[in-house]
Amino acid sequence: MKIIRLFRNVLGLSVLGLVASAAQAAPAFQMPFACGQVWSGSTRTDHNPANAVDLNRTDDLGDTVVAAAGGKVVTVTDLGATSYGKYIVIDHGNGWKTYYAHLNSFSVSVGTNVSQGQRIGTLGSSGGSTGPHLHHEQRLNGVVQKIVWNGSQIHYWGTQSYTSKNGCGTTGGAPGTVNTAGADLNVRSGPGTSHSIVGSLNDGASVRISCQTTGTSVSGTYGTSNIWDKIGSGRYVPDAYIYTGSDGRVAPNC
């Protein structure tokens, strides 16, 4: 009987350990910038908090910041000229959150569900910042962890260049839905009605927006807009016919 009880206790501890391990599993975090962009990341022992990373590149003020992983926006706050200034927090579940601080502007609001690679704001120099950069953190149950992108921990301590792989895969990009009130939507080879038609999408079709750019103004279901959504190599559709859940941009600039 003692052996049976011991086995049950060991088994119970093993199960609890597996549950705890699963709860701590980190999302597949990527850099908070669009696919292919190269950024300088700096870590230092006197940083507050130490495991955060500061990211910058030449002429980066106003550059698009994207979600490092999918989740729900739980904080969109402006602290003024102190601390993080304008910052966003995204909850990814299982105790994981990411922080994006010193922003110039917001593209999301509290309660917004975002996809990995979706635009959330623009880089700035708000709060206690002494120059344009993004202060980025990955937290587990409130404790700041060492940053991991694409399955690899970044360099500690010092400065190193990193190339973003966020949104590079076929499943990357912000989600959207075609809404034409019944008609098919032409897909064009470039961001404008002067570009050739390379296909069409049915009303209600789902798309993934890898990036957005400007082109011919089009009047559609969601008003008049000169924004065009890139949904594949050489494939563009007018944003005026795409439901994204936002009135603003939802993906990085092409």
C-alpha beads as a LAMMPS data file, in Angstrom:
LAMMPS data file: protein, C-alpha beads

254 atoms
253 bonds

1 atom types
1 bond types

-500.0 500.0 xlo xhi
-500.0 500.0 ylo yhi
-500.0 500.0 zlo zhi

Masses

1 110.0

Atoms # bond

1 1 1 0.000 0.000 0.000
2 1 1 2.886 2.340 0.820
3 1 1 4.374 1.665 -2.623
4 1 1 1.034 2.418 -4.309
5 1 1 0.656 5.664 -2.361
6 1 1 4.242 6.647 -3.241
7 1 1 3.582 5.944 -6.922
8 1 1 0.426 8.056 -6.810
9 1 1 2.308 10.910 -5.156
10 1 1 5.122 10.782 -7.708
11 1 1 2.635 10.585 -10.576
12 1 1 0.696 13.532 -9.164
13 1 1 3.837 15.634 -8.890
14 1 1 4.798 14.721 -12.459
15 1 1 1.403 15.783 -13.773
16 1 1 1.573 19.038 -11.841
17 1 1 5.031 19.648 -13.234
18 1 1 3.832 19.103 -16.790
19 1 1 0.903 21.473 -16.241
20 1 1 3.182 24.130 -14.775
21 1 1 5.629 23.709 -17.644
22 1 1 2.849 24.074 -20.215
23 1 1 1.549 27.178 -18.460
24 1 1 5.015 28.756 -18.657
25 1 1 5.560 27.955 -22.353
26 1 1 6.504 31.142 -24.161
27 1 1 4.843 32.266 -27.400
28 1 1 6.959 32.175 -30.563
29 1 1 8.125 35.762 -30.081
30 1 1 9.557 37.698 -33.015
31 1 1 11.114 41.158 -33.262
32 1 1 8.583 44.013 -32.954
33 1 1 9.350 45.231 -36.475
34 1 1 8.423 44.189 -40.005
35 1 1 10.029 41.278 -41.847
36 1 1 13.534 41.972 -43.163
37 1 1 14.196 45.167 -41.224
38 1 1 17.599 45.430 -39.525
39 1 1 17.763 47.001 -36.065
40 1 1 20.437 47.577 -33.439
41 1 1 19.546 46.059 -30.070
42 1 1 21.278 47.219 -26.887
43 1 1 21.274 45.514 -23.487
44 1 1 23.141 46.646 -20.394
45 1 1 23.378 45.711 -16.739
46 1 1 22.303 49.166 -15.555
47 1 1 19.169 49.177 -17.724
48 1 1 15.882 49.389 -15.829
49 1 1 14.792 46.651 -15.967
50 1 1 18.076 44.940 -16.860
51 1 1 16.638 42.297 -19.221
52 1 1 14.864 44.843 -21.451
53 1 1 16.270 45.763 -24.863
54 1 1 16.486 49.164 -26.565
55 1 1 16.095 49.100 -30.342
56 1 1 16.985 51.794 -32.827
57 1 1 18.231 52.488 -36.361
58 1 1 18.959 55.586 -38.462
59 1 1 15.983 57.936 -38.953
60 1 1 13.685 55.641 -36.981
61 1 1 11.336 58.264 -35.521
62 1 1 7.811 57.340 -36.617
63 1 1 8.739 53.840 -37.856
64 1 1 6.052 51.175 -37.475
65 1 1 6.103 48.968 -34.370
66 1 1 4.341 45.590 -34.618
67 1 1 3.202 42.913 -32.178
68 1 1 5.920 40.421 -31.220
69 1 1 3.231 37.727 -30.916
70 1 1 -0.529 37.471 -31.097
71 1 1 -2.550 38.515 -28.074
72 1 1 -4.887 41.055 -26.505
73 1 1 -3.952 44.683 -25.875
74 1 1 -4.405 45.347 -22.143
75 1 1 -2.654 48.710 -21.736
76 1 1 -2.480 51.817 -23.925
77 1 1 -1.176 54.614 -21.720
78 1 1 0.570 57.976 -21.936
79 1 1 2.647 58.803 -18.849
80 1 1 3.677 62.137 -20.283
81 1 1 7.310 63.188 -19.965
82 1 1 8.193 60.492 -17.427
83 1 1 9.117 56.813 -17.402
84 1 1 7.764 54.809 -20.390
85 1 1 5.882 57.772 -21.845
86 1 1 3.472 56.379 -24.414
87 1 1 3.464 52.613 -24.059
88 1 1 1.480 49.486 -24.920
89 1 1 1.192 46.126 -23.153
90 1 1 -0.015 42.977 -24.931
91 1 1 -1.189 39.912 -22.984
92 1 1 -0.245 36.671 -24.773
93 1 1 -1.707 34.262 -22.220
94 1 1 -0.032 31.779 -19.837
95 1 1 1.415 34.687 -17.841
96 1 1 3.309 36.217 -20.772
97 1 1 3.139 39.914 -21.682
98 1 1 5.185 42.222 -23.889
99 1 1 5.853 45.937 -23.355
100 1 1 6.484 48.577 -26.044
101 1 1 7.601 51.920 -24.592
102 1 1 8.559 55.480 -25.654
103 1 1 6.122 55.335 -28.584
104 1 1 5.202 58.288 -30.767
105 1 1 1.623 57.173 -31.504
106 1 1 -0.877 54.347 -30.959
107 1 1 -2.637 52.268 -33.639
108 1 1 -4.646 50.065 -31.242
109 1 1 -6.801 50.469 -28.162
110 1 1 -7.385 48.441 -24.989
111 1 1 -9.263 45.253 -25.806
112 1 1 -7.954 44.953 -29.371
113 1 1 -6.977 41.418 -30.380
114 1 1 -3.817 41.600 -32.471
115 1 1 -1.977 39.107 -34.657
116 1 1 1.769 38.649 -34.713
117 1 1 3.216 41.289 -37.027
118 1 1 0.202 43.599 -36.780
119 1 1 0.935 47.323 -36.497
120 1 1 0.331 48.613 -32.953
121 1 1 1.989 52.047 -33.027
122 1 1 4.997 54.069 -34.120
123 1 1 8.441 54.497 -32.584
124 1 1 9.103 57.695 -30.685
125 1 1 11.001 59.379 -27.884
126 1 1 8.256 59.927 -25.298
127 1 1 8.581 59.684 -21.536
128 1 1 12.063 59.657 -20.061
129 1 1 13.707 58.835 -23.400
130 1 1 16.720 60.905 -24.503
131 1 1 16.321 59.988 -28.166
132 1 1 14.122 57.930 -30.538
133 1 1 14.140 54.197 -29.789
134 1 1 11.847 51.360 -28.733
135 1 1 12.129 49.984 -25.204
136 1 1 10.897 46.379 -25.354
137 1 1 10.264 43.800 -22.644
138 1 1 9.053 40.213 -22.389
139 1 1 7.511 39.469 -18.986
140 1 1 6.428 36.195 -17.399
141 1 1 4.087 36.609 -14.425
142 1 1 5.340 40.168 -14.043
143 1 1 9.051 39.279 -14.089
144 1 1 11.117 40.623 -16.994
145 1 1 12.783 37.774 -18.898
146 1 1 15.775 37.780 -21.225
147 1 1 14.518 38.490 -24.731
148 1 1 14.012 35.566 -27.121
149 1 1 13.243 36.065 -30.840
150 1 1 12.739 33.263 -33.337
151 1 1 13.608 30.737 -30.623
152 1 1 16.994 32.267 -29.759
153 1 1 18.011 34.478 -26.850
154 1 1 19.486 37.811 -27.877
155 1 1 22.992 38.969 -26.878
156 1 1 23.574 40.038 -23.270
157 1 1 25.333 42.387 -22.513
158 1 1 26.144 44.820 -25.302
159 1 1 24.925 45.885 -28.738
160 1 1 24.191 43.693 -31.742
161 1 1 22.336 43.960 -35.051
162 1 1 19.246 41.809 -35.619
163 1 1 17.150 41.109 -38.718
164 1 1 13.420 40.735 -38.130
165 1 1 11.617 37.576 -39.243
166 1 1 8.251 38.854 -38.015
167 1 1 5.634 38.208 -40.691
168 1 1 8.094 36.556 -43.073
169 1 1 6.206 33.260 -43.064
170 1 1 3.155 32.462 -45.159
171 1 1 0.883 32.716 -42.110
172 1 1 2.217 36.107 -41.033
173 1 1 0.431 39.409 -41.331
174 1 1 -2.731 41.016 -40.078
175 1 1 -6.061 39.278 -40.756
176 1 1 -8.715 40.841 -42.965
177 1 1 -12.014 39.927 -44.634
178 1 1 -13.255 41.002 -48.064
179 1 1 -16.538 42.915 -47.880
180 1 1 -17.952 43.980 -51.254
181 1 1 -21.655 43.319 -50.624
182 1 1 -21.611 40.424 -53.059
183 1 1 -19.283 41.249 -55.947
184 1 1 -15.834 39.770 -56.513
185 1 1 -12.853 41.979 -55.613
186 1 1 -10.098 42.428 -58.188
187 1 1 -6.560 41.658 -57.063
188 1 1 -3.966 43.813 -58.802
189 1 1 -0.229 43.566 -59.416
190 1 1 0.412 46.902 -57.707
191 1 1 -1.221 49.444 -55.386
192 1 1 -3.554 51.150 -57.845
193 1 1 -6.305 50.689 -60.399
194 1 1 -3.834 51.278 -63.244
195 1 1 -2.039 48.031 -62.390
196 1 1 -3.052 44.817 -64.122
197 1 1 -5.650 42.475 -62.624
198 1 1 -3.964 39.246 -61.525
199 1 1 -6.917 37.533 -59.868
200 1 1 -10.039 38.046 -57.793
201 1 1 -11.428 37.274 -54.335
202 1 1 -14.946 36.291 -53.394
203 1 1 -16.957 38.449 -51.009
204 1 1 -16.238 37.134 -47.507
205 1 1 -12.819 35.716 -48.373
206 1 1 -10.152 35.848 -45.660
207 1 1 -6.810 37.510 -46.374
208 1 1 -3.515 38.100 -44.583
209 1 1 -2.096 41.612 -44.945
210 1 1 1.707 41.521 -44.886
211 1 1 2.097 45.286 -45.303
212 1 1 0.239 48.394 -46.482
213 1 1 1.114 51.204 -48.875
214 1 1 -0.565 54.122 -50.647
215 1 1 -1.849 54.247 -54.209
216 1 1 -4.978 55.136 -56.118
217 1 1 -7.864 56.363 -53.943
218 1 1 -10.776 53.936 -54.025
219 1 1 -14.315 54.386 -52.679
220 1 1 -15.601 51.166 -51.161
221 1 1 -17.501 49.603 -48.301
222 1 1 -15.396 51.423 -45.710
223 1 1 -15.267 54.866 -47.295
224 1 1 -12.650 56.394 -49.568
225 1 1 -9.036 55.436 -48.962
226 1 1 -5.715 55.460 -50.810
227 1 1 -4.383 52.588 -48.672
228 1 1 -3.681 49.304 -50.469
229 1 1 -3.096 45.986 -48.725
230 1 1 -0.404 43.593 -49.921
231 1 1 -1.704 40.038 -49.578
232 1 1 1.038 38.170 -51.402
233 1 1 3.891 38.598 -53.848
234 1 1 2.663 41.051 -56.484
235 1 1 -0.900 40.950 -55.101
236 1 1 -2.682 44.065 -53.804
237 1 1 -6.268 44.903 -52.870
238 1 1 -7.834 48.264 -51.893
239 1 1 -8.216 48.606 -48.112
240 1 1 -11.581 50.313 -48.656
241 1 1 -13.066 46.837 -49.225
242 1 1 -11.237 44.983 -46.428
243 1 1 -12.602 44.614 -42.903
244 1 1 -9.740 44.624 -40.379
245 1 1 -11.479 45.765 -37.197
246 1 1 -9.622 49.072 -37.304
247 1 1 -10.097 52.426 -39.028
248 1 1 -6.318 52.891 -39.190
249 1 1 -3.440 50.891 -40.561
250 1 1 -3.053 47.381 -39.201
251 1 1 0.198 46.273 -40.876
252 1 1 3.685 47.719 -41.451
253 1 1 4.446 50.030 -44.369
254 1 1 5.539 48.173 -47.509

Bonds

1 1 1 2
2 1 2 3
3 1 3 4
4 1 4 5
5 1 5 6
6 1 6 7
7 1 7 8
8 1 8 9
9 1 9 10
10 1 10 11
11 1 11 12
12 1 12 13
13 1 13 14
14 1 14 15
15 1 15 16
16 1 16 17
17 1 17 18
18 1 18 19
19 1 19 20
20 1 20 21
21 1 21 22
22 1 22 23
23 1 23 24
24 1 24 25
25 1 25 26
26 1 26 27
27 1 27 28
28 1 28 29
29 1 29 30
30 1 30 31
31 1 31 32
32 1 32 33
33 1 33 34
34 1 34 35
35 1 35 36
36 1 36 37
37 1 37 38
38 1 38 39
39 1 39 40
40 1 40 41
41 1 41 42
42 1 42 43
43 1 43 44
44 1 44 45
45 1 45 46
46 1 46 47
47 1 47 48
48 1 48 49
49 1 49 50
50 1 50 51
51 1 51 52
52 1 52 53
53 1 53 54
54 1 54 55
55 1 55 56
56 1 56 57
57 1 57 58
58 1 58 59
59 1 59 60
60 1 60 61
61 1 61 62
62 1 62 63
63 1 63 64
64 1 64 65
65 1 65 66
66 1 66 67
67 1 67 68
68 1 68 69
69 1 69 70
70 1 70 71
71 1 71 72
72 1 72 73
73 1 73 74
74 1 74 75
75 1 75 76
76 1 76 77
77 1 77 78
78 1 78 79
79 1 79 80
80 1 80 81
81 1 81 82
82 1 82 83
83 1 83 84
84 1 84 85
85 1 85 86
86 1 86 87
87 1 87 88
88 1 88 89
89 1 89 90
90 1 90 91
91 1 91 92
92 1 92 93
93 1 93 94
94 1 94 95
95 1 95 96
96 1 96 97
97 1 97 98
98 1 98 99
99 1 99 100
100 1 100 101
101 1 101 102
102 1 102 103
103 1 103 104
104 1 104 105
105 1 105 106
106 1 106 107
107 1 107 108
108 1 108 109
109 1 109 110
110 1 110 111
111 1 111 112
112 1 112 113
113 1 113 114
114 1 114 115
115 1 115 116
116 1 116 117
117 1 117 118
118 1 118 119
119 1 119 120
120 1 120 121
121 1 121 122
122 1 122 123
123 1 123 124
124 1 124 125
125 1 125 126
126 1 126 127
127 1 127 128
128 1 128 129
129 1 129 130
130 1 130 131
131 1 131 132
132 1 132 133
133 1 133 134
134 1 134 135
135 1 135 136
136 1 136 137
137 1 137 138
138 1 138 139
139 1 139 140
140 1 140 141
141 1 141 142
142 1 142 143
143 1 143 144
144 1 144 145
145 1 145 146
146 1 146 147
147 1 147 148
148 1 148 149
149 1 149 150
150 1 150 151
151 1 151 152
152 1 152 153
153 1 153 154
154 1 154 155
155 1 155 156
156 1 156 157
157 1 157 158
158 1 158 159
159 1 159 160
160 1 160 161
161 1 161 162
162 1 162 163
163 1 163 164
164 1 164 165
165 1 165 166
166 1 166 167
167 1 167 168
168 1 168 169
169 1 169 170
170 1 170 171
171 1 171 172
172 1 172 173
173 1 173 174
174 1 174 175
175 1 175 176
176 1 176 177
177 1 177 178
178 1 178 179
179 1 179 180
180 1 180 181
181 1 181 182
182 1 182 183
183 1 183 184
184 1 184 185
185 1 185 186
186 1 186 187
187 1 187 188
188 1 188 189
189 1 189 190
190 1 190 191
191 1 191 192
192 1 192 193
193 1 193 194
194 1 194 195
195 1 195 196
196 1 196 197
197 1 197 198
198 1 198 199
199 1 199 200
200 1 200 201
201 1 201 202
202 1 202 203
203 1 203 204
204 1 204 205
205 1 205 206
206 1 206 207
207 1 207 208
208 1 208 209
209 1 209 210
210 1 210 211
211 1 211 212
212 1 212 213
213 1 213 214
214 1 214 215
215 1 215 216
216 1 216 217
217 1 217 218
218 1 218 219
219 1 219 220
220 1 220 221
221 1 221 222
222 1 222 223
223 1 223 224
224 1 224 225
225 1 225 226
226 1 226 227
227 1 227 228
228 1 228 229
229 1 229 230
230 1 230 231
231 1 231 232
232 1 232 233
233 1 233 234
234 1 234 235
235 1 235 236
236 1 236 237
237 1 237 238
238 1 238 239
239 1 239 240
240 1 240 241
241 1 241 242
242 1 242 243
243 1 243 244
244 1 244 245
245 1 245 246
246 1 246 247
247 1 247 248
248 1 248 249
249 1 249 250
250 1 250 251
251 1 251 252
252 1 252 253
253 1 253 254
